[in-house]
Amino acid sequence: MEKKGNKKREEIVLDAKNQSLGRLASKIAVLLQDKHKSRYAPNKEGETFIIIKNLKDIKTNENKLKSKIYYKHTGYLGHLKETKLLDLWQKDPIKVLTLAVKGMLPKNKLRERRLKRLIIDL
């Protein structure tokens, strides 16, 4: 642990090799909220930094890659955009993991600040 100012900085390194995307994302979401600590409070941001290694070697199901679809609406009528998981994974695997973790964090004002403590190495 390093001290930076008055906050303690704890870093946890996770190896993504041969791990499922969803199980890894749920583990990261718990660690980002500091639920693994005895002083957990839902209204606190947390102080743990998560570093992900070997994201390219993550285990994925071929049916999931072809069938899972991410939706995005532009705000205009009829402009619902669809992106398959396979296309998004080939374009930006970091975004795939970030979206999975973001969906598992509580939907409040702390979500974006918690996601800033997620560091991903390919």
N, C-alpha and C positions, 0 to 999 in steps of 0.2 A: 504494500500500500504506500502510495505517495501522498504527501500533503501538498495541496495547492490552495493557498490562502487559508481559510478556516475549514474548508471542506476536505474530507478524506476522499481519496480517489482509489477505488478498487477496480482492477481489471480482471475479467474472466475471459479466457481464450477457449473457444469451442471449435472442434474439428468437425466439419460438415460431411466428411467422407463417409459414404455408405449410410447416411441418415435420411429419413423421410422428410420431405419439405414441411409438412404440417406439424409433425412431432418436434422438429427443430424450431419452428416458429413459435409453438406454444411454450417450449422451454425458454426461449429468448424473451417472450412476453412476461413470463413470471420473474425472470432475473432482472429485467428492466424496471419492474415495479418494486424491486427489493422485497418481494414476498418471501425470499429465502432467509431473510434476517428477522431477528426477534423484535426489532424496533420498527416493523412495517406499519405504515399509516397510509390509508388510501388518498389522503390529501397532500402527501409529500411527493416530490418529483423522484427522489432516489439519488444514489450517488455511484452506482455500479456501471462501469463501461463494459460493453460486450464486444469482443473481437472475434470475427468469424473467419476461419481459414478453410481453404480447399472447397470453395463453393461450387466449382465446376464439377466436382466428384460426388455431388449429392445424388441420392437414389430417387428416381422418379418412375412412375408407372406409365407405360406407353399409352394406355387407354386414357389416362388422366391428361397427358400432354395433348392428345388430339381432341378431347371432348370438352375440357374446361375452357370457359369463355369469360373474359373480363369485359365489362360494359362501361362505356363512358358517354355521357351526354354533353353535347356542346352548348345546350341552352336554346338552340333554335328548333323549331318544329320539325320532326322527322330526322333529326341528326343524331341518332343513337349509334355510336360506333362500337363495333365488336372486335376484339383481339383474342386469338387463341393463345393458350398457354405456351404452345410450342413456338409460335412466332415471337412472343414476348421474351421467352427464355433465350432464343438465339440472338435477339437484339440486345437485351439487357438483363442478365440473370440477377443483378443486384436489385433491380426494381421488383422482380418477382418475389424475392424474399422480403423486401421492405413492405410490399403490399400485404403479404401473408401475416407479418408481425403486426402491421398497423391495424388489420382487421381483428386481431386478438387482444389488443390493448383497449382499455375503457375509453368510451367516446366522451372525452372531456378536454379541458384546456391544457392538461398535462401531456396529452398524447404526443404532440409534435416535439415537445422538449425531451420526452423520453426517447423518441426515435433518433434524436441527435446524438445520443450516447451509443448508438449501434454503429460499429465500424466493420466493414466487410472487405475482405481481401479475396480476390479470385484465386 
